[in-house]
């Protein structure tokens, strides 16, 4: 959608701005039409109606002039003066009304009628004065001829002109009323059309705006549900540039990073299982070597015991010592060979322990790397939670229209919380693996130290056996001196016997440490299987 290329804030501003423009245009059009109606009503009220009233008043004034003229002609004396005064007032009122009409007259026809009326009223006044003069001079016949002749004609013409002016003003009012009705009808129709168009445009904007929010939110919800179900294989390519597109891209980045993390965890678990198996094999081999060493030590102890008995017998029987010297020399050499074998076996065990320590150290580094990856996952979950919180805030600002968006934001925040919980569980498991790895390393280091002690003891035993061999050789050469030194040789033999017993005890402890190492390696393999089972829930 093209609208998705614009951010939600700009999109909202554009939508509400267009609605505001439509509203302002509608209000402006209404005000213009109202101003036109007001102008028409003002013209009617201030010009047309006063002009009609003045025209009607002009007709009434002229009728009053005719009436007062008739009264003047019919009366004499003071009554005639009274009606003459009324006639002058009627004429003054007529002139005042005619002047007012001249000020209000705008149309050419009205001005022309007023000119005709002024000309007729002037002629009428002139004939009226002639009539009064004829009456005053007693010329009744001439007065009647004038009254029913020229004066009657002027009177009728003037009445027709005034009635024409009244009819013209009435027609102008009717025309203004017609224009007002037409303007009102056209304004009503245009407002209805504009209102319907604005309503349709608002509905269209609302549909497009809502769809631009609900569609990506539905996609985000589907992605979150797939991640919750353990499916990390789906991909989504969104071309939008708004906040929802950024959220979708963040979800896809989280999915890819989570998939990479799971792959790394699976690889690490496999390596951990393989290393555990190798460690178990090496430990078993070490245990077997230690058992063989114990057997050789037991033989050495027996040989030294026999040597001690032989030395004591030398004190009692020097001659028998000379005969047995060769046999003792051979036995001593066998013991020396066994001690050398013990030294070789112990050195091999030390090398194997070094390899085991390196393997367990590598395992600890892999477990630490898994912890770093989990830190990344936790950071992503926190960022997702933050995005969901911002989305909820924006939805709250949007009001009723953002309620659906707020629900989706809550679901995304809950999903981020569950991701954090799962990360915490994996961290707990990794911590347990690290604890067991540390225990294994300590046990192996203790075994390494004890093997070194065994090597030192075996070296000392070899040196002692070398001394014994030399002594036996000297005994063979100097049988006469055996009796005097037999007691000293017996003490040396006892010390060697004690050293061999010490070596045996150390070898026993080393065997116990090897057994513990084997148990730790089996526990490590079990933890690797559990870690692999946890990651197998995800499809990558």
Residue pairs with C-beta under 8 A, 6 or more apart in sequence:
1 211
1 212
1 215
1 240
3 11
3 208
3 209
3 212
4 212
4 216
4 238
4 239
4 240
4 241
4 242
4 244
4 245
5 239
5 240
5 241
5 242
6 14
6 241
6 242
7 241
7 242
7 243
8 213
8 242
8 243
8 244
8 394
11 209
11 212
11 242
12 209
12 398
15 205
15 209
18 201
18 205
19 198
19 202
19 205
22 194
22 198
22 201
22 202
23 198
25 194
26 191
26 194
26 195
26 198
29 190
29 191
29 194
30 187
30 191
33 183
33 187
33 190
33 191
36 183
37 180
37 183
37 184
37 187
40 176
40 179
40 180
40 183
41 180
43 176
44 173
44 176
44 177
44 180
47 104
47 106
48 169
48 172
48 173
48 176
49 173
50 100
50 104
51 101
51 104
51 105
51 110
51 169
51 172
52 166
52 169
52 170
52 173
54 97
54 100
54 101
54 104
55 101
55 162
55 165
55 166
55 168
55 169
56 166
57 97
58 94
58 97
58 98
58 101
58 117
58 162
58 165
59 159
59 162
59 163
59 166
61 90
61 93
61 94
61 97
62 94
62 121
62 158
62 159
62 162
64 90
64 93
64 94
65 87
65 90
65 91
65 94
66 155
67 90
68 83
68 84
68 86
68 87
68 90
69 87
69 128
71 83
71 86
71 87
72 80
72 83
72 84
72 87
72 132
73 131
73 135
73 147
75 82
75 83
91 125
94 121
98 114
98 117
98 118
98 121
101 110
101 114
101 165
102 111
102 114
105 111
105 114
107 168
107 172
109 168
110 165
110 168
110 169
113 161
113 164
113 165
113 168
114 165
116 161
117 158
117 161
117 162
117 165
120 154
120 157
120 158
120 161
121 158
123 154
124 151
124 154
124 155
124 158
127 146
127 150
127 151
127 154
128 151
130 146
131 143
131 146
131 147
131 151
134 140
134 142
134 143
134 146
135 143
206 401
210 401
212 242
212 244
213 244
213 404
213 405
214 404
214 405
216 238
216 240
216 242
216 244
216 245
216 247
216 248
217 244
217 404
217 405
217 408
219 236
219 238
219 248
220 244
220 247
220 248
220 251
220 408
220 412
221 408
221 411
221 412
223 234
223 236
223 248
223 251
223 252
223 255
224 251
224 411
224 412
224 415
226 232
226 234
227 251
227 254
227 255
227 258
227 415
227 419
228 415
228 418
230 537
230 538
230 539
231 538
231 539
232 255
232 258
232 259
232 262
232 538
232 539
232 540
233 259
233 539
233 540
234 255
235 252
236 248
236 252
238 245
238 248
238 249
239 245
240 248
243 391
243 394
247 387
247 391
247 412
250 380
250 383
250 384
250 387
251 384
253 380
254 380
254 381
254 384
257 376
257 377
257 380
258 377
258 380
258 538
259 538
259 540
261 373
261 374
261 376
261 377
262 535
262 538
262 540
263 540
264 369
264 370
264 373
265 370
265 373
265 426
265 531
265 535
266 532
266 535
266 536
268 366
268 367
268 369
268 370
268 531
269 528
269 529
269 531
269 532
269 535
270 528
270 532
271 363
271 366
272 363
272 366
272 367
272 433
272 524
272 525
272 527
272 528
272 531
273 525
273 528
273 529
273 532
275 359
275 360
275 362
275 363
275 524
276 521
276 522
276 524
276 525
276 528
277 521
277 525
278 359
279 356
279 359
279 360
279 440
279 517
279 521
279 524
280 518
280 521
280 522
280 525
282 352
282 355
282 356
283 356
283 514
283 515
283 517
283 518
283 521
284 518
285 352
286 349
286 352
286 353
286 447
286 514
286 517
287 511
287 514
287 515
287 518
289 345
289 348
289 349
290 349
290 507
290 510
290 511
290 514
291 511
292 345
293 342
293 345
293 346
293 454
293 507
294 504
294 507
294 508
294 511
296 338
296 341
296 342
297 342
297 500
297 503
297 504
297 507
298 504
299 335
299 338
300 335
300 338
300 339
300 342
300 461
300 500
301 497
301 500
301 501
301 504
303 331
303 332
303 334
303 335
304 335
304 493
304 496
304 497
304 500
305 497
306 331
307 328
307 331
307 332
307 468
307 493
307 496
308 490
308 493
308 494
308 497
310 321
310 324
310 328
311 486
311 489
311 490
311 493
312 486
312 490
313 320
313 321
313 324
314 320
314 321
314 475
314 482
314 483
314 486
314 489
315 483
315 486
315 487
315 490
318 479
318 480
318 482
318 483
318 486
319 479
321 475
321 479
321 482
321 486
322 475
322 476
322 479
322 482
325 472
325 475
325 476
325 479
326 476
328 472
328 475
329 469
329 472
329 473
329 476
332 465
332 468
332 469
332 472
333 465
333 469
335 465
335 468
336 462
336 465
336 466
336 469
339 458
339 461
339 462
339 465
340 462
342 454
342 458
342 461
342 503
343 455
343 458
343 459
343 462
346 451
346 454
346 455
346 458
347 455
349 451
349 510
350 448
350 451
350 452
350 455
353 444
353 447
353 448
353 451
354 448
356 444
356 517
357 441
357 444
357 445
357 448
360 437
360 440
360 441
360 444
361 441
363 437
363 524
364 434
364 437
364 438
364 441
367 430
367 433
367 434
367 437
368 434
370 426
370 430
371 427
371 430
374 423
374 426
374 427
374 430
377 419
377 423
378 420
378 423
380 419
381 416
381 417
381 419
381 420
381 423
382 416
382 420
384 412
384 413
384 415
384 416
384 419
385 413
385 416
385 417
385 420
387 412
388 409
388 410
388 412
388 413
388 416
389 409
389 413
391 405
391 406
391 408
391 409
391 412
392 406
392 409
392 410
392 413
394 402
394 405
395 402
395 403
395 405
395 406
395 409
396 402
396 406
398 405
426 534
429 527
429 530
429 531
429 534
430 531
432 527
433 524
433 527
433 528
433 531
436 520
436 523
436 524
436 527
437 524
439 520
440 517
440 520
440 521
440 524
443 513
443 516
443 517
443 520
444 513
444 517
446 513
447 510
447 513
447 514
447 517
450 506
450 509
450 510
450 513
451 510
453 506
454 503
454 506
454 507
454 510
457 499
457 502
457 503
457 506
458 503
460 499
461 496
461 499
461 500
461 503
464 492
464 495
464 496
464 499
465 496
467 492
468 492
468 493
468 496
471 489
471 492
474 481
475 481
475 482
